[in-house]
Amino acid sequence: MQFYLETERLILRELLDTDVEGMFNLDSNTDVHKYLGNNPITSKEEAQKSIAFIRKQYKELGIGRFAAVEKTSGEFMGWSGLKLNKGEKEALNGNQNFIDIGYRFIPKYWKKGYGYESAVACLKFGFQQMNFNTIYGAADVKNIGSNKILQKIGLQFVNEFSYKNLDVNWYELKKENYGK
């Protein structure tokens, strides 16, 4: 499986070991982690471990988050994509073995429509190329931007739940309702 998607303004591709600087800039940013439990990373080694984990998912699970690259500048912006959450360790809202959609961008790329643009492409990829039946999404209730994107791409609110001292909205979209 090749992990490469293109949108009008973005290239979504496999995360590479060479993305370590970009991943560090992303995940060490306190603003990025405001709605993720306020636990930013503090070293490039942690960024490298994140990349290695995602690359392992590509090989073992056939899916993982994409690096998001701005077409015009070639700059690493963050990531977007689908993830298979397996087993009890990655259970969320009482669910195990599910596909979720997510996105995380360096703040200078916020409020420009990149999250929405990448999420639309990833949802299409998930349903049309990967043939998933249901895609889920979760966002801190206070993260207005992420909640708006999940709703705008068609995911339906299911419930609110608590996770690691956060109040989180849970969404889903079934393949038969995709594009309606």
N, C-alpha and C positions, 0 to 999 in steps of 0.2 A: 504494500500500500504506500503510495507516495503522498506525503503530506504537503500539499501546495495548493493554495487557493489565491485567486486574484479578484479584487474588487476595483471599483473606479479609482480609489486613492491608496489602496493597501495591497501589500503582499503578505499572505499568511503562509508560513513555511515551518518546517521542523525547527525546533530549538536546537542550537548547535553549541558545542563547548566554547566557541568563540563569542557567544552572546553573554559571557560571564559579566562583563562590565555593565552592559545594559540591564541584566537581571539584578545586579547589585544596586544600580541606580534606582531601579523600580522598587525592590523589596526592602531597601534600607530607608525609604522615604516614609516619614511618620504620617504625612497626609494620606498616602496610599493605604496605610494600615489603620486609619481612623475607624473604619467600619469592619475591620478584620480581627479585632481583639487587641489592637495596639501592641503588636509584637514584631516590630520590624527586625530584619536581620542586621548583623553588625560586622560581617566579614564577607570577603569574596569567596571564601571556602564554602560558606553557607549557600551562596548563589550557585556555586558549582554543584553542590549537592542537589539543589532543586532541579537544575538542568539534567543531571544524571538520573534523577528519579523520573522525570518526564520522558527522557530518552528510553529508559527501561520500560515505561508504559507503552511506548510505541512498539517495542519488540515483543513484549509479553502479552499485551492486551489489544494491540492493533489500533489504538487510539490514544490521543494525548493533546495537550494544549499546543497551539501554534504560536510561534514568534510573530508579532505584528510589526511590519516594517513599512514606513511611509515611502510610497513610490517616488515622490519628487526628490526627497533628500537622501533616501537609503538608510535613514536612521531607525534604530531599534526603538520601538515605542512602548513595548510591553508584550502582553500575550492575550490571546483569545482562543476559545475553542471548546472542545468537548472532552470530558474525562469519564472513564468508567470507575466508579467508586465501588470497590469490592470488599466484601466481608464486614465483620463487626467493627474493625478498626476505622473504616471509612463510612460507617452507617450515619445517616442523617435523617432526622425527623421520622425515625422508625423504619427507614428504608435501607436495604442493602442491595448491592449489585444493580446499580442504576447509572444512567448516563446523565451528567449535568452539563449545562452550558455556563461558561464563565468568561470574564474578561477583566484585565487589570492593565492600566496604562499609567505611564509617567505623567504627572500633573500637567506639564506644558501641552499635552495632547487632549486634555479634558475639554468638554463642552464644545467639541468640533464635529460631533456626529460619528467619530471613529468607533466607539463602542457599539452603537447601533449598526453601523455598516458591517463591522466584523461579525456581529452576532447573527445578522441576516444570512451572511455567507455560511457561517458554521451550522446554523439550523438547516439550511438547504442541504449542505454536505451530509449532515447526520441522517436526515430522512431519505434523501434521494440516492446518495452514494453508499452510505453505511447501512441503510435500511433499518434504522432503529425504529422501534414502535412508539416509544415515549421518551421525551427529553424533559428533564427537570431543571429548575433554577432556584437559587436561594439568594436572598439579599437582606442585610440588616435593615430593619424597618426604617431606620433613620437615613439610610442611603437612598435619597430620593432619586438620584440619577440612575442607579442600577435597577431600582424597582420600575422606573419608567421604561427603561430599555426592555426589560423582561416582558412587561405588558404590551409594549409597542410591537414586539416581534411575534406576539400572539400567545404567549404563555398565560395560562389562567391561574389566578390566585386560588390556592387550596386551603391553607391555614397559616397561622402564626405559631412558632414554637421557640423554645429557649435552647440555646446552644452555647456552652462556655460563657455564661454571663451576658449573652447577646440575645435580643429579641429579633427573630428572623422570619421573614415572609417566605413561604414555600409555594412554588408554581410548577405547573406541568403543561405539556402540550402533547397530545396523542397524534400519531401520524395521520389518522383519518380526519383530523381537524386542521391539519397544517394547510395554510393558504386560504382558509375560509374566513 
